[in-house]
Amino acid sequence: MIVEVENQIEKECQSNDENDIANLKFNVEEVVEHLESQSIDDEEIHRSALLFLHPPARMSTTNSAAAAQPDPSSGSIDPIFHLVRILPFSFLRPPRLRLKLPSFTLPSPMTVYSLILLTYFMVVSGIVYDVIVEPPGIGSTQDRFTGSVRPVVFLPGRVNGQYIIEGLSSGFMFVLGGVGIVLLDLALDKNRAKSVKVSYASAGVAFIVISYVMSMLFIRIKIPGYLR
């Protein structure tokens, strides 16, 4: 069986190099010996050896068929299409730009904290309500006895309504309480001096107390019977 396969190799590879033929014979001999050791029929061994010599060229056939397909745009008979495809690039050249990508640096932590605190102040102050409803900055009321008009900062009796100054005042108190909590957190740092820690703790407690008292006062001015 090996002799028959070698004769087949010599017939099909007459124009190749002798070294290539020898290597191919050696590889085929290994395949045939392996198949004979498994007690396979001679016809099956011969078929396997020929398959080894001529592997299926399915992929190459597919690639060649895909490459042989003509470009659909090349067979177009529209003259405007060919004119637009060729004419602009005959005299236009892309410019040689030397652009540099801008370098961005990350902001400092204090900058990010300030932006977040400012955003929080605007949200709790009712900036969305002020933009949509457009309330006045301050209200006014007329005295029943004297008839004089006096300014009113808080819109009485309405929880879902406010003047602009009222919203800013309430938002400032909320931010003041948040800053007080931050100062209390800074007072817990062990790397700071004792006097600095005491200052931070005192300021934090004062800010929290002031913001709470003023917020409750604002609510009682707006809703006189609140929590009573």
Short mmCIF file of the C-alpha atoms (twelve columns), coordinates in Angstrom:
data_MODEL
# 
_entry.id   MODEL 
# 
loop_
_atom_site.group_PDB 
_atom_site.id 
_atom_site.type_symbol 
_atom_site.label_atom_id 
_atom_site.label_alt_id 
_atom_site.label_comp_id 
_atom_site.label_asym_id 
_atom_site.label_seq_id 
_atom_site.Cartn_x 
_atom_site.Cartn_y 
_atom_site.Cartn_z 
_atom_site.pdbx_PDB_model_num 
ATOM 1   C CA . MET A 1   0.000   0.000   0.000   1 
ATOM 2   C CA . ILE A 2   2.827   2.405   0.787   1 
ATOM 3   C CA . VAL A 3   4.458   1.686   -2.594  1 
ATOM 4   C CA . GLU A 4   1.235   2.494   -4.448  1 
ATOM 5   C CA . VAL A 5   0.857   5.782   -2.604  1 
ATOM 6   C CA . GLU A 6   4.495   6.709   -3.327  1 
ATOM 7   C CA . ASN A 7   3.971   6.040   -7.042  1 
ATOM 8   C CA . GLN A 8   0.892   8.248   -6.936  1 
ATOM 9   C CA . ILE A 9   2.949   11.003  -5.290  1 
ATOM 10  C CA . GLU A 10  5.679   10.776  -7.962  1 
ATOM 11  C CA . LYS A 11  3.104   11.014  -10.750 1 
ATOM 12  C CA . GLU A 12  1.404   14.093  -9.298  1 
ATOM 13  C CA . CYS A 13  4.542   15.900  -8.142  1 
ATOM 14  C CA . GLN A 14  6.904   15.519  -11.137 1 
ATOM 15  C CA . SER A 15  7.484   19.257  -11.407 1 
ATOM 16  C CA . ASN A 16  8.154   19.808  -7.692  1 
ATOM 17  C CA . ASP A 17  11.433  19.729  -5.831  1 
ATOM 18  C CA . GLU A 18  12.883  16.388  -4.729  1 
ATOM 19  C CA . ASN A 19  13.054  17.534  -1.101  1 
ATOM 20  C CA . ASP A 20  9.363   18.394  -1.119  1 
ATOM 21  C CA . ILE A 21  8.546   14.985  -2.624  1 
ATOM 22  C CA . ALA A 22  10.630  13.221  0.038   1 
ATOM 23  C CA . ASN A 23  8.962   15.138  2.862   1 
ATOM 24  C CA . LEU A 24  5.555   14.414  1.428   1 
ATOM 25  C CA . LYS A 25  6.395   10.696  1.132   1 
ATOM 26  C CA . PHE A 26  7.571   10.623  4.712   1 
ATOM 27  C CA . ASN A 27  4.363   12.216  5.962   1 
ATOM 28  C CA . VAL A 28  2.200   9.903   3.902   1 
ATOM 29  C CA . GLU A 29  4.136   6.842   5.139   1 
ATOM 30  C CA . GLU A 30  3.412   7.875   8.724   1 
ATOM 31  C CA . VAL A 31  -0.271  8.245   7.949   1 
ATOM 32  C CA . VAL A 32  -0.431  4.882   6.175   1 
ATOM 33  C CA . GLU A 33  1.445   3.054   8.951   1 
ATOM 34  C CA . HIS A 34  -0.870  4.561   11.523  1 
ATOM 35  C CA . LEU A 35  -3.930  3.451   9.589   1 
ATOM 36  C CA . GLU A 36  -2.525  -0.057  9.012   1 
ATOM 37  C CA . SER A 37  -1.835  -0.439  12.723  1 
ATOM 38  C CA . GLN A 38  -5.560  0.077   13.321  1 
ATOM 39  C CA . SER A 39  -6.460  -2.768  10.931  1 
ATOM 40  C CA . ILE A 40  -8.287  -0.604  8.397   1 
ATOM 41  C CA . ASP A 41  -9.097  -1.787  4.866   1 
ATOM 42  C CA . ASP A 42  -6.688  -1.049  2.052   1 
ATOM 43  C CA . GLU A 43  -9.290  0.925   0.127   1 
ATOM 44  C CA . GLU A 44  -9.945  3.132   3.121   1 
ATOM 45  C CA . ILE A 45  -6.211  3.670   3.622   1 
ATOM 46  C CA . HIS A 46  -5.772  4.577   -0.028  1 
ATOM 47  C CA . ARG A 47  -8.692  6.992   0.144   1 
ATOM 48  C CA . SER A 48  -7.269  8.604   3.297   1 
ATOM 49  C CA . ALA A 49  -3.843  8.992   1.693   1 
ATOM 50  C CA . LEU A 50  -5.335  10.655  -1.392  1 
ATOM 51  C CA . LEU A 51  -7.369  12.912  0.853   1 
ATOM 52  C CA . PHE A 52  -4.162  13.836  2.627   1 
ATOM 53  C CA . LEU A 53  -2.565  14.683  -0.741  1 
ATOM 54  C CA . HIS A 54  -5.599  16.626  -2.004  1 
ATOM 55  C CA . PRO A 55  -7.397  18.337  0.919   1 
ATOM 56  C CA . PRO A 56  -10.796 19.864  0.124   1 
ATOM 57  C CA . ALA A 57  -10.446 23.402  -1.101  1 
ATOM 58  C CA . ARG A 58  -13.862 24.567  -0.007  1 
ATOM 59  C CA . MET A 59  -12.644 27.758  1.637   1 
ATOM 60  C CA . SER A 60  -10.433 28.732  -1.263  1 
ATOM 61  C CA . THR A 61  -13.288 28.096  -3.685  1 
ATOM 62  C CA . THR A 62  -15.581 30.282  -1.608  1 
ATOM 63  C CA . ASN A 63  -13.016 33.062  -1.366  1 
ATOM 64  C CA . SER A 64  -12.298 32.944  -5.079  1 
ATOM 65  C CA . ALA A 65  -16.010 33.025  -5.854  1 
ATOM 66  C CA . ALA A 66  -16.479 36.019  -3.575  1 
ATOM 67  C CA . ALA A 67  -13.520 37.766  -5.134  1 
ATOM 68  C CA . ALA A 68  -14.805 37.007  -8.609  1 
ATOM 69  C CA . GLN A 69  -18.084 38.782  -7.964  1 
ATOM 70  C CA . PRO A 70  -18.041 42.118  -9.759  1 
ATOM 71  C CA . ASP A 71  -18.501 45.404  -7.947  1 
ATOM 72  C CA . PRO A 72  -22.130 46.501  -8.503  1 
ATOM 73  C CA . SER A 73  -21.098 50.153  -8.610  1 
ATOM 74  C CA . SER A 74  -18.599 49.534  -11.401 1 
ATOM 75  C CA . GLY A 75  -21.330 48.355  -13.754 1 
ATOM 76  C CA . SER A 76  -23.511 51.413  -13.233 1 
ATOM 77  C CA . ILE A 77  -24.493 53.279  -16.400 1 
ATOM 78  C CA . ASP A 78  -25.362 56.486  -14.564 1 
ATOM 79  C CA . PRO A 79  -22.882 59.161  -15.750 1 
ATOM 80  C CA . ILE A 80  -23.595 61.414  -12.756 1 
ATOM 81  C CA . PHE A 81  -22.558 58.612  -10.422 1 
ATOM 82  C CA . HIS A 82  -19.175 58.204  -12.126 1 
ATOM 83  C CA . LEU A 83  -18.756 61.984  -12.312 1 
ATOM 84  C CA . VAL A 84  -19.342 62.455  -8.603  1 
ATOM 85  C CA . ARG A 85  -17.148 59.437  -7.846  1 
ATOM 86  C CA . ILE A 86  -14.113 60.597  -9.841  1 
ATOM 87  C CA . LEU A 87  -14.278 64.352  -10.453 1 
ATOM 88  C CA . PRO A 88  -14.000 65.795  -6.909  1 
ATOM 89  C CA . PHE A 89  -10.970 63.670  -6.060  1 
ATOM 90  C CA . SER A 90  -9.140  64.736  -9.235  1 
ATOM 91  C CA . PHE A 91  -8.410  68.223  -7.892  1 
ATOM 92  C CA . LEU A 92  -9.250  68.010  -4.182  1 
ATOM 93  C CA . ARG A 93  -6.560  66.928  -1.755  1 
ATOM 94  C CA . PRO A 94  -7.034  66.304  1.948   1 
ATOM 95  C CA . PRO A 95  -5.239  68.935  4.038   1 
ATOM 96  C CA . ARG A 96  -2.279  67.983  6.177   1 
ATOM 97  C CA . LEU A 97  -3.515  68.911  9.585   1 
ATOM 98  C CA . ARG A 98  -1.342  68.948  12.659  1 
ATOM 99  C CA . LEU A 99  -3.964  68.849  15.308  1 
ATOM 100 C CA . LYS A 100 -3.193  67.957  18.873  1 
ATOM 101 C CA . LEU A 101 -5.653  66.372  21.185  1 
ATOM 102 C CA . PRO A 102 -6.505  68.648  24.083  1 
ATOM 103 C CA . SER A 103 -5.180  67.494  27.401  1 
ATOM 104 C CA . PHE A 104 -7.722  67.358  30.189  1 
ATOM 105 C CA . THR A 105 -6.724  67.519  33.821  1 
ATOM 106 C CA . LEU A 106 -8.961  66.194  36.526  1 
ATOM 107 C CA . PRO A 107 -10.348 68.845  38.873  1 
ATOM 108 C CA . SER A 108 -9.275  68.912  42.476  1 
ATOM 109 C CA . PRO A 109 -11.448 67.219  45.116  1 
ATOM 110 C CA . MET A 110 -12.365 70.591  46.623  1 
ATOM 111 C CA . THR A 111 -13.594 71.821  43.228  1 
ATOM 112 C CA . VAL A 112 -15.809 68.760  42.804  1 
ATOM 113 C CA . TYR A 113 -17.116 69.168  46.345  1 
ATOM 114 C CA . SER A 114 -17.925 72.849  45.735  1 
ATOM 115 C CA . LEU A 115 -19.799 72.044  42.526  1 
ATOM 116 C CA . ILE A 116 -21.811 69.312  44.257  1 
ATOM 117 C CA . LEU A 117 -22.597 71.632  47.179  1 
ATOM 118 C CA . LEU A 118 -23.694 74.399  44.799  1 
ATOM 119 C CA . THR A 119 -25.903 71.957  42.890  1 
ATOM 120 C CA . TYR A 120 -27.446 70.769  46.140  1 
ATOM 121 C CA . PHE A 121 -28.129 74.371  47.180  1 
ATOM 122 C CA . MET A 122 -29.853 75.146  43.888  1 
ATOM 123 C CA . VAL A 123 -31.991 72.002  44.013  1 
ATOM 124 C CA . VAL A 124 -33.186 72.405  47.612  1 
ATOM 125 C CA . SER A 125 -33.803 76.115  47.014  1 
ATOM 126 C CA . GLY A 126 -36.453 75.236  44.444  1 
ATOM 127 C CA . ILE A 127 -34.681 76.533  41.337  1 
ATOM 128 C CA . VAL A 128 -36.838 74.274  39.141  1 
ATOM 129 C CA . TYR A 129 -40.021 75.681  40.693  1 
ATOM 130 C CA . ASP A 130 -38.731 79.238  40.253  1 
ATOM 131 C CA . VAL A 131 -37.960 78.666  36.588  1 
ATOM 132 C CA . ILE A 132 -41.322 77.040  35.790  1 
ATOM 133 C CA . VAL A 133 -43.710 79.123  37.909  1 
ATOM 134 C CA . GLU A 134 -41.662 82.358  37.957  1 
ATOM 135 C CA . PRO A 135 -42.834 83.578  41.386  1 
ATOM 136 C CA . PRO A 136 -41.932 87.072  42.630  1 
ATOM 137 C CA . GLY A 137 -38.858 87.552  44.722  1 
ATOM 138 C CA . ILE A 138 -40.882 88.735  47.667  1 
ATOM 139 C CA . GLY A 139 -44.590 89.085  48.336  1 
ATOM 140 C CA . SER A 140 -46.681 91.829  49.892  1 
ATOM 141 C CA . THR A 141 -49.819 92.086  52.000  1 
ATOM 142 C CA . GLN A 142 -52.086 94.933  53.053  1 
ATOM 143 C CA . ASP A 143 -52.750 95.699  56.687  1 
ATOM 144 C CA . ARG A 144 -56.449 95.480  57.507  1 
ATOM 145 C CA . PHE A 145 -56.378 98.322  59.987  1 
ATOM 146 C CA . THR A 146 -53.966 100.870 58.538  1 
ATOM 147 C CA . GLY A 147 -54.222 99.886  54.887  1 
ATOM 148 C CA . SER A 148 -50.472 100.052 54.420  1 
ATOM 149 C CA . VAL A 149 -48.653 97.495  52.295  1 
ATOM 150 C CA . ARG A 150 -45.894 95.564  53.977  1 
ATOM 151 C CA . PRO A 151 -43.499 93.010  52.427  1 
ATOM 152 C CA . VAL A 152 -43.911 89.280  53.037  1 
ATOM 153 C CA . VAL A 153 -40.980 86.917  52.647  1 
ATOM 154 C CA . PHE A 154 -42.810 83.614  53.181  1 
ATOM 155 C CA . LEU A 155 -45.876 82.562  51.240  1 
ATOM 156 C CA . PRO A 156 -48.309 81.678  54.040  1 
ATOM 157 C CA . GLY A 157 -50.537 78.625  54.039  1 
ATOM 158 C CA . ARG A 158 -49.027 76.870  50.993  1 
ATOM 159 C CA . VAL A 159 -46.496 74.093  51.369  1 
ATOM 160 C CA . ASN A 160 -46.121 73.642  47.593  1 
ATOM 161 C CA . GLY A 161 -45.510 77.322  46.864  1 
ATOM 162 C CA . GLN A 162 -42.744 79.788  47.679  1 
ATOM 163 C CA . TYR A 163 -41.191 83.133  46.903  1 
ATOM 164 C CA . ILE A 164 -37.644 83.269  45.528  1 
ATOM 165 C CA . ILE A 165 -36.116 84.752  48.709  1 
ATOM 166 C CA . GLU A 166 -37.950 82.174  50.797  1 
ATOM 167 C CA . GLY A 167 -36.485 79.295  48.776  1 
ATOM 168 C CA . LEU A 168 -32.965 80.731  48.903  1 
ATOM 169 C CA . SER A 169 -33.171 81.237  52.666  1 
ATOM 170 C CA . SER A 170 -34.386 77.701  53.274  1 
ATOM 171 C CA . GLY A 171 -31.774 76.241  50.916  1 
ATOM 172 C CA . PHE A 172 -29.025 78.167  52.693  1 
ATOM 173 C CA . MET A 173 -30.094 76.693  56.020  1 
ATOM 174 C CA . PHE A 174 -30.037 73.174  54.582  1 
ATOM 175 C CA . VAL A 175 -26.548 73.732  53.188  1 
ATOM 176 C CA . LEU A 176 -25.423 75.210  56.514  1 
ATOM 177 C CA . GLY A 177 -26.519 72.053  58.316  1 
ATOM 178 C CA . GLY A 178 -24.686 69.878  55.761  1 
ATOM 179 C CA . VAL A 179 -21.495 71.900  56.202  1 
ATOM 180 C CA . GLY A 180 -21.839 71.432  59.965  1 
ATOM 181 C CA . ILE A 181 -21.898 67.633  59.506  1 
ATOM 182 C CA . VAL A 182 -18.787 67.870  57.309  1 
ATOM 183 C CA . LEU A 183 -17.004 69.904  59.997  1 
ATOM 184 C CA . LEU A 184 -17.884 67.268  62.591  1 
ATOM 185 C CA . ASP A 185 -16.346 64.638  60.346  1 
ATOM 186 C CA . LEU A 186 -13.167 66.713  59.965  1 
ATOM 187 C CA . ALA A 187 -12.970 67.046  63.746  1 
ATOM 188 C CA . LEU A 188 -12.504 63.268  64.017  1 
ATOM 189 C CA . ASP A 189 -9.188  63.345  62.126  1 
ATOM 190 C CA . LYS A 190 -6.423  62.122  64.437  1 
ATOM 191 C CA . ASN A 191 -3.678  63.891  62.498  1 
ATOM 192 C CA . ARG A 192 -4.955  67.370  63.350  1 
ATOM 193 C CA . ALA A 193 -4.068  69.434  66.388  1 
ATOM 194 C CA . LYS A 194 -6.408  69.348  69.339  1 
ATOM 195 C CA . SER A 195 -7.277  73.027  69.079  1 
ATOM 196 C CA . VAL A 196 -8.209  72.635  65.397  1 
ATOM 197 C CA . LYS A 197 -10.370 69.626  66.188  1 
ATOM 198 C CA . VAL A 198 -12.172 71.548  68.920  1 
ATOM 199 C CA . SER A 199 -12.749 74.471  66.540  1 
ATOM 200 C CA . TYR A 200 -14.159 72.181  63.868  1 
ATOM 201 C CA . ALA A 201 -16.407 70.393  66.350  1 
ATOM 202 C CA . SER A 202 -17.700 73.658  67.853  1 
ATOM 203 C CA . ALA A 203 -18.411 75.190  64.455  1 
ATOM 204 C CA . GLY A 204 -20.107 71.986  63.267  1 
ATOM 205 C CA . VAL A 205 -22.410 71.801  66.271  1 
ATOM 206 C CA . ALA A 206 -23.224 75.523  65.989  1 
ATOM 207 C CA . PHE A 207 -24.050 75.240  62.286  1 
ATOM 208 C CA . ILE A 208 -26.323 72.246  62.837  1 
ATOM 209 C CA . VAL A 209 -28.180 73.909  65.720  1 
ATOM 210 C CA . ILE A 210 -28.613 77.186  63.822  1 
ATOM 211 C CA . SER A 211 -29.866 75.464  60.690  1 
ATOM 212 C CA . TYR A 212 -32.367 73.366  62.650  1 
ATOM 213 C CA . VAL A 213 -33.742 76.256  64.679  1 
ATOM 214 C CA . MET A 214 -34.065 78.548  61.667  1 
ATOM 215 C CA . SER A 215 -35.682 75.845  59.530  1 
ATOM 216 C CA . MET A 216 -38.304 75.204  62.215  1 
ATOM 217 C CA . LEU A 217 -38.880 78.948  62.501  1 
ATOM 218 C CA . PHE A 218 -39.411 79.219  58.748  1 
ATOM 219 C CA . ILE A 219 -41.939 76.395  58.817  1 
ATOM 220 C CA . ARG A 220 -43.880 77.954  61.702  1 
ATOM 221 C CA . ILE A 221 -43.968 81.298  59.905  1 
ATOM 222 C CA . LYS A 222 -45.225 79.632  56.755  1 
ATOM 223 C CA . ILE A 223 -47.659 77.294  58.560  1 
ATOM 224 C CA . PRO A 224 -48.581 78.884  61.918  1 
ATOM 225 C CA . GLY A 225 -50.172 75.756  63.436  1 
ATOM 226 C CA . TYR A 226 -47.303 73.378  62.537  1 
ATOM 227 C CA . LEU A 227 -46.565 70.761  65.264  1 
ATOM 228 C CA . ARG A 228 -48.986 72.349  67.722  1 
# 
